[in-house]
Amino acid sequence: MLAPFDLVEVEPGRRLHVCVEGPVDAPWVVFDHGAFGSYTDGWWIKEALKADHRVVLYGRAGMDWSDPAPEGTPLSPEFHVADLRRLLDELGARPPYVLVGHSMAGLRLHAYANLHPDEIAGRVFVDAMNPANLRRKGGMRLLKAFAGLLRMGRLASKIGALNLIAPFTGDDIDLPKERKLEKRFLFRKTDHWTAALGEVLATESEAACFDQSIPVTTPVSVFSREADGGENAGIVKSVSNQGGYGRLFALEGETHTSLLNPHHAARIAREVRYMTRIQVPWSRTSPPDKAMHDQSEIGV
């Protein structure tokens, strides 16, 4: 299957797959998918924002239709942050950006904010990881267990076993037909499994980019399927206590991926619009929908 969108060169001979939509002079928003996700996971967020934001969905090195990283390069959060910055530079993007991250992308949202705080207008964590949890008892053990599952998936993809499973994989995001077919194609793709495994193996709980002592007070919104707000509830409280914008939405009954469906994407979009309106000086967004403050929010 051919790449459905552009392949943009970020280094000589190496390209990343990227879908960009929205007015060129609008605030920039970047969606980063999870460990075994794809650009399609941010589809409805892009659709909800593209009228007044420039939205970037992309595949990290080795994932989607993106070329792999240079041989021997650890696929660490630091590498991916640097790679994303190269991509944004090639696209002519203008910071500050709002970053939206799902699942393990939460680690990179923390890393980006620590490494380049002046480039961040806000962050939205969607059932996302927090590096602090890796340091807790059992945190790295769970990550290693996930790596074991990825190894099995990679082996299954190599022998063609996933060809039988892929047509029946679920889709609780309710993607358009073309995007659904692409996601199922990527499920069978060995390179996709290999890159996902490489990212997990390159994650270190004590990485400098995860330094929790660095204060980051830009706006934060957290969407979680857990009653207590999940792993990033603490950062909302920290930002709020310092007089910043922090909101936490506990959406019990949802799945890890259904938080990306059209309904919740619209809610995420309202949060993004509020962030860009207050943080991006040249923002041309409309005032945020007053209804956003009627959303269920739990106290922090």
Buried (B, 14 or more C-beta within 10 A) or exposed (E): EEBBBBBBEBBEEBBBBBBBBBEEEBBBBBBBBBBBBBBBBBBBBBBBBBEBBBBBBBBBBBBBBBBBBEEEEBBBBBBBBBBBBBBBEBBEBBBBBBBBBBBBBBBBBBBBBBBBBEBBBBBBBBBBBBBBBBEEEEBBEEBEEBBEEBBEBBEBBEEEBBEEEBEEEEBEBBBEEEBBBBBBBBBBBBBBBBBBBBBBBBBBBEBEBBEBEEEBBBBBBBBBBEEEBBBBBBBBBBBBEEEBBBBBBBBEEBEEBBBBBBEBBBBBBBBBBBBBBEBBEEBEBEEBBEEBEEEEBBEB
